[in-house]
C-alpha cells in the first residue's frame, strides 16, 4: 500500500460528517467534527482567506456553519483529492469566481390565461373576506 493510500485510509471521508444546527462552534468542536487537530485549523486560517472565524469578546475563535463547511471542503481537497495548499487555495478561488459568474435561473414564463385565472381566484378570495366584515 502506497503512503498516500495509507493516509487516505486513516482519514475519514468528509461526506460522513454531520454538522449540528448551531450558530457558532468553538475551535475544539470544529476540530472534533472534522477530525483535525486545532493547530491545523489555526494554520489554515492563515493560508485560506475564505476561512475567517469571528472572535468572541474573550478572543476565542467562533466558527459559523459556513466556516465548518469550508474546513471540510479544504480537508477534502488536501487529504482526499491530493491538492497542495496553493493548489487548493487556487481551486477554491476559481469555485467562488464560477459561482459569481453563473447566470440566475429564469422565472418560468406564465401565459396571460394563467395569470388571469390566478387574478380571478385572488379577487374571489378578496370578495369573500370583505363580505365577512
N, C-alpha and C positions, 0 to 999 in steps of 0.2 A: 504494500500500500504506500502510495507516494505521500510526502509530508503534507501536501495541500489537501489530500483526501482525509488524512488523519484530523486536520484542523476542522474540515467540513463535517466530519463525523462527530466531533466533540461539540460543535456549536449547534444549538437548537435552531430550527427554522424560525424565521421571523414571522411567518404566517401563523405559527402556533400560538402567538402571544395575543391575549385578550386584554385590551386596555379598559380598566374600570371607568365608569362615567363619573369623573370628578373634575372639578375646575382646575385644581393645581396638584402637582406631585412634587415631593421633595426629591433631591438627588438620589438618596438611598432607595426610595421607592422605584424610581426610574431604573436605577442600576439593577435592582432585583427583578423588575419586569422584563428588562432587556437582556438579563444575564450578562452584564458587563460590570467591570469594576468602576467605581466612581471617578477614579483618576482618568479613565479613558473618556468619560463624558466631559470632564473639565478640559481635556486636551482637544476633543472635537469641537468644543465651543470656540477655541482659538483658530481652528482650521476651517470651519464651515460657517459662513456668515448667516446661513438660514437658521442656525441653532442659536437662539438668543433667549435663554430663560430670564424671566424677571427676577429681581432680588427683593426679598422681603425687607421689612424695616430692621430685622436682625442680621441681614446680609446673607440669608440662606437662599439658595437657588430654588425658584419655584417654576417647574416646567408645566406648560399648558398641554392640552391634548395634542395640539398640532406639533409641539416640540417633541413629544414622545413618538409621534408618527415619523417625524424627521429622523430621530435617533434610530428607529427601526429601519427606515429606508437606507440610511448611511451604513448601518450594520450589514444590511443585505448586500449593498454594493461592494463593501470592503471584504466581508468574510465569505459570502456565498458566490458572488459574481467575479471576485478576484481583481477588482479595481484597485489602483493605488489611491492615496489620499487626493493627490492632484487630479487624477482621472475622475474620481467620484465627485469632487467639487465641480469640475467642468461639466460632468453629466447632469448634476442637479441644476446647474445654471442653465443648461440647454433645455431641461424639462420645464423650468419656470418660464423661459422665453417662449417655448412652444405653447404653454398654457395661455399666455397673454395674447399671442397672435391668432389663437383659434377664434374663428368666426362664431358669433352667437347663433343659437338654433332659431330658425324662423318659426313664427307662430303659425299654426295651421290656418289655412285660409277658410273663412266661413262664407258661404253663399248668402245672398240677400234674403233668400227664403228662410234659411236657418235663423238669421238674425231677427227677421220679422216674427217668426214663431216664438223665439225666446222673449222678445219685447212684449208680445201679446200675453204670454204667460205671466210675465212680471207685472203687467198692467192689471191682469185679473187678480193677482195676489194683492196688489195695492188697493184695488176696489174692495176686496173682502176685508182688508184690515181697516180701511177708512169707514166702512159701513158699521163696524163694531163700536165706533165712538159715539 
